[in-house]
Amino acid sequence: MQAEFDISGEVERIQDQLNRLIERVTAYGWDKSWERERFQPHVDVYENRSSLVIVAELPGVSASSIQVYGFQGAIHVEGVKDANYPPSGDAMFHTFERSFGKFEIRVIIPCPVQFREAKARYSDGLVTVQLPKIKERRRKKCIIPVEIG
């Protein structure tokens, strides 16, 4: 004798499985939300007697992806922090805090510097940009004659 098939019970069981799957997908980042997260480096800017120094934390960033340039009174540091994965298809995240992607740091220069003499160095996850300061000349009062008529 064949057992009676319970369609409503089977639909409910499948619905429960789908709900659990959707929960796992959204809870553990399987929706590829990591691709939308933007990496934003932390930056320190300080000056001493001779130079302005910018230090940016770039852990996990390949040195070949970093570009540093001066433009319109600011120093720009650009690059990409690659994810270097997603894990294999059977991986399930329990925590997902890391961020990836393109980044740009723009630091307004607060004092006169010599852009052409600037130096940048990348070591141990830090990029350090050193800009020699221009010694300010004494400001003299410059009288501009006023023409009449």
The 8 nearest C-alpha neighbors of each residue, nearest first, counted from 0:
[[1, 2, 3, 4, 5, 6, 9, 8],
 [0, 2, 3, 4, 5, 6, 9, 8],
 [3, 1, 4, 0, 5, 6, 8, 9],
 [2, 4, 5, 1, 0, 6, 8, 7],
 [3, 5, 6, 2, 9, 8, 1, 7],
 [6, 4, 8, 7, 9, 3, 10, 2],
 [7, 5, 9, 8, 4, 10, 11, 3],
 [6, 8, 10, 9, 5, 11, 12, 4],
 [9, 7, 11, 5, 6, 10, 12, 13],
 [8, 10, 12, 6, 11, 7, 13, 5],
 [11, 9, 7, 13, 12, 8, 14, 6],
 [10, 12, 14, 8, 9, 13, 7, 15],
 [13, 11, 9, 15, 14, 10, 8, 16],
 [14, 12, 16, 10, 15, 11, 17, 9],
 [13, 15, 11, 17, 12, 16, 10, 18],
 [16, 14, 18, 12, 13, 17, 11, 19],
 [17, 15, 13, 19, 14, 18, 20, 12],
 [16, 18, 20, 14, 19, 15, 21, 13],
 [17, 19, 15, 21, 20, 16, 14, 22],
 [20, 18, 22, 16, 17, 21, 23, 15],
 [19, 21, 17, 23, 22, 18, 24, 16],
 [20, 22, 24, 18, 23, 19, 17, 25],
 [23, 21, 19, 20, 25, 24, 26, 18],
 [24, 22, 26, 20, 21, 25, 27, 19],
 [23, 25, 29, 21, 22, 27, 26, 30],
 [24, 26, 22, 28, 23, 27, 30, 21],
 [27, 25, 23, 24, 22, 28, 29, 93],
 [28, 26, 92, 25, 24, 29, 23, 93],
 [27, 29, 30, 25, 31, 32, 26, 24],
 [30, 28, 24, 31, 27, 25, 32, 23],
 [29, 31, 28, 32, 24, 25, 27, 33],
 [32, 30, 29, 33, 34, 28, 35, 85],
 [31, 33, 34, 35, 30, 28, 36, 29],
 [34, 32, 36, 31, 35, 98, 28, 99],
 [33, 35, 32, 36, 31, 99, 100, 37],
 [34, 36, 32, 33, 37, 31, 100, 99],
 [37, 35, 33, 98, 34, 99, 38, 32],
 [36, 38, 100, 99, 98, 39, 35, 101],
 [37, 39, 99, 98, 100, 102, 40, 36],
 [40, 38, 102, 37, 41, 103, 104, 98],
 [41, 39, 56, 57, 55, 42, 38, 104],
 [40, 42, 56, 55, 39, 43, 57, 54],
 [43, 41, 55, 54, 40, 56, 44, 53],
 [42, 44, 54, 53, 55, 45, 41, 52],
 [45, 43, 53, 52, 54, 42, 46, 51],
 [46, 44, 52, 51, 53, 43, 47, 50],
 [47, 45, 51, 50, 52, 48, 44, 49],
 [46, 48, 50, 49, 51, 45, 52, 132],
 [49, 47, 50, 46, 132, 51, 131, 134],
 [48, 50, 132, 47, 131, 51, 46, 133],
 [51, 49, 131, 132, 130, 47, 46, 48],
 [50, 52, 46, 130, 129, 45, 131, 132],
 [53, 51, 129, 45, 128, 44, 46, 50],
 [54, 52, 44, 128, 127, 43, 129, 55],
 [53, 55, 127, 43, 42, 126, 44, 128],
 [56, 54, 42, 126, 125, 41, 57, 40],
 [57, 55, 125, 41, 40, 124, 58, 42],
 [56, 58, 124, 125, 60, 40, 55, 59],
 [59, 57, 124, 60, 56, 125, 123, 80],
 [58, 60, 57, 61, 80, 124, 81, 82],
 [61, 59, 80, 58, 57, 62, 79, 81],
 [60, 62, 63, 64, 59, 65, 80, 79],
 [63, 61, 64, 65, 60, 121, 122, 66],
 [62, 64, 61, 65, 66, 60, 78, 79],
 [63, 65, 78, 62, 61, 79, 66, 60],
 [66, 64, 78, 62, 63, 77, 67, 76],
 [65, 67, 77, 76, 78, 64, 68, 75],
 [68, 66, 76, 75, 77, 65, 74, 69],
 [69, 67, 75, 74, 70, 66, 76, 73],
 [68, 70, 74, 73, 75, 114, 71, 72],
 [69, 71, 73, 72, 74, 68, 75, 114],
 [72, 70, 73, 69, 74, 107, 108, 75],
 [71, 73, 70, 108, 107, 69, 74, 109],
 [74, 72, 107, 108, 106, 70, 71, 69],
 [73, 75, 69, 106, 105, 68, 70, 107],
 [74, 76, 105, 68, 104, 67, 69, 77],
 [77, 75, 67, 104, 103, 66, 105, 74],
 [78, 76, 103, 66, 102, 65, 75, 104],
 [77, 79, 65, 64, 102, 101, 66, 103],
 [78, 80, 101, 100, 64, 81, 102, 60],
 [79, 81, 60, 99, 100, 101, 59, 82],
 [80, 82, 83, 99, 79, 100, 60, 59],
 [81, 83, 84, 99, 80, 85, 100, 98],
 [84, 82, 81, 85, 80, 86, 99, 59],
 [85, 83, 82, 86, 81, 87, 33, 99],
 [84, 86, 87, 83, 82, 88, 90, 31],
 [85, 87, 84, 90, 88, 89, 91, 83],
 [86, 88, 89, 90, 85, 84, 91, 29],
 [87, 89, 90, 86, 85, 91, 29, 84],
 [88, 90, 87, 91, 86, 92, 29, 85],
 [91, 89, 88, 87, 86, 92, 85, 29],
 [90, 92, 27, 89, 93, 29, 23, 28],
 [93, 91, 27, 94, 95, 90, 28, 29],
 [92, 94, 27, 91, 95, 26, 28, 23],
 [95, 93, 92, 96, 27, 28, 26, 97],
 [94, 96, 97, 92, 93, 28, 27, 33],
 [97, 95, 94, 98, 33, 36, 93, 99],
 [98, 96, 95, 99, 33, 38, 36, 82],
 [99, 97, 38, 36, 37, 33, 96, 100],
 [100, 98, 38, 80, 37, 82, 81, 36],
 [99, 101, 80, 79, 37, 38, 81, 102],
 [102, 100, 79, 78, 80, 38, 37, 103],
 [101, 103, 78, 77, 79, 38, 39, 100],
 [104, 102, 77, 76, 105, 78, 75, 101],
 [103, 105, 76, 75, 77, 106, 102, 40],
 [106, 104, 75, 74, 73, 103, 107, 76],
 [105, 107, 74, 73, 108, 104, 75, 53],
 [108, 106, 73, 72, 109, 105, 74, 71],
 [107, 109, 73, 110, 72, 106, 74, 111],
 [110, 108, 107, 111, 72, 51, 73, 106],
 [109, 111, 108, 112, 132, 51, 133, 107],
 [112, 110, 133, 132, 113, 109, 108, 135],
 [113, 111, 132, 133, 131, 114, 130, 110],
 [112, 114, 115, 116, 131, 132, 133, 130],
 [115, 113, 117, 116, 112, 130, 69, 131],
 [114, 116, 113, 117, 130, 118, 69, 112],
 [115, 117, 114, 113, 118, 131, 130, 112],
 [118, 116, 130, 114, 115, 129, 131, 113],
 [119, 117, 129, 128, 116, 130, 120, 127],
 [120, 118, 128, 127, 129, 126, 117, 121],
 [119, 121, 127, 126, 122, 128, 118, 125],
 [122, 120, 126, 125, 127, 62, 124, 119],
 [121, 123, 125, 124, 120, 126, 127, 62],
 [124, 122, 125, 121, 58, 126, 57, 56],
 [123, 125, 58, 57, 122, 56, 59, 126],
 [126, 124, 56, 122, 57, 121, 55, 123],
 [125, 127, 121, 55, 120, 54, 122, 128],
 [128, 126, 54, 120, 119, 53, 125, 121],
 [129, 127, 119, 53, 52, 118, 54, 130],
 [128, 130, 52, 118, 117, 51, 119, 127],
 [129, 131, 117, 51, 50, 112, 132, 113],
 [132, 130, 50, 112, 113, 49, 51, 117],
 [133, 131, 112, 50, 49, 111, 113, 134],
 [134, 132, 112, 111, 135, 113, 131, 110],
 [135, 133, 132, 136, 111, 49, 112, 131],
 [136, 134, 133, 137, 111, 138, 132, 110],
 [135, 137, 138, 134, 133, 139, 111, 132],
 [138, 136, 139, 135, 134, 140, 141, 133],
 [137, 139, 136, 140, 135, 141, 134, 142],
 [140, 138, 141, 137, 136, 142, 135, 143],
 [139, 141, 142, 138, 143, 137, 136, 144],
 [140, 142, 139, 143, 138, 144, 137, 145],
 [143, 141, 144, 140, 145, 139, 138, 146],
 [142, 144, 141, 145, 146, 140, 139, 147],
 [145, 143, 142, 146, 147, 141, 140, 148],
 [146, 144, 143, 147, 142, 148, 141, 140],
 [145, 147, 144, 148, 143, 142, 141, 140],
 [148, 146, 145, 144, 143, 142, 141, 140],
 [147, 146, 145, 144, 143, 142, 141, 140]]
